[in-house]
Amino acid sequence: MRLGVVLGGVALVAAVGGCSARDDTPTWTAASPTASASAPSPVNADKAPAYAEPFQYSYTLTRGCDAKAPLGRYNIVVKSGDVIDSKRLGASVQASPSAQVDLGPAAGQDGEEIDPPTLAGLITMARTAEDDGAQVTATYDAKNGRPVKLEIKADDETECFAVSDYDIWHS
């Protein structure tokens, strides 16, 4: 079974069922005029503050463990805890010309797609995967606790996510 499908299902179950056993779930804060999206100072989870998700923000999610050839890059806009817009950047993955079956809209013409998560959803996905026995390596921003990089190893597959271009939107 593909790790992406498993992780997508885990994220959906976590979002719908709230199955994370941790008490330090993300909280909501209004964006302050002084909040900035400066370059992160990455730290491990034990040294990162709890993440307080802003009301509205955007970020770029890079999926894939090879930084030179990622599986996909997405510009994601989040408002009130929901992804309200996402755009795939570039098309580094091409659909297999040898595919004998139509993989449907999930694969699209540019290869495998994902349902882009909020940053809180990305944190939940990593925690749920870890609770389910996966090996998770994560770094977070030392100032605000947002995820910077995640690597999830389950069975013989590894899934990686990197967060960049984080920007808090002010109303």
LINGIZI-V400004 format. One line per field, one symbol per residue. ss: DSSP state (H for helix, E for strand, C for the rest). phi: phi as a letter, one per 20 degrees, with the letter a starting at -180 (. if undefined). burial: I if it has 9 or more other C-alpha atoms within 8 Angstrom, else O. A space follows every 50 residues. Layout:
# LINGIZI-V400004
ss = ???
phi = ???
burial = ???
This chain:
# LINGIZI-V400004
ss = CCHHHHHHHHHHHHHHHCCCCCCCCCEEECCCCCCCCCCCCEEEHHHCCC CEEECEEEEEEEECCCCCCCCEEEEEEEECCEEEEEEEECCCCCCCCCCC CCCCCCCCCCCCCCCCCCHHHHHHHHHHHHHCCCEEEEEEECCCCCEEEE EEEECCEEEEEEEEEEEECCC
phi = .fgfffffffffffffelefeeeeffddcffefefcdfgfdfcfgfdeff fdfffbbcaddddpedfebffaccecdcclncfdbbcfdmbfddfffefe cfemffemedofdcefefffffffgffffffeofeddcccffecmffdbc cddclddcccccdblfbeede
burial = OOIOOIIIOIIOIIIOOOOOOOOOOIOOOOIOOOOOIOOIOIIIOOOIOI IIIIIIIIIIIIIIIOOOOIIIIIIIIIIOIOIOOIOIOOIIIOIOOOOO OOOOOOIIOIIIOOOOOIIIIIIIIIIIIIOOOIIIOIIIIIOIIOIIII IIIIOOOIIIIIIIOIIIOOO
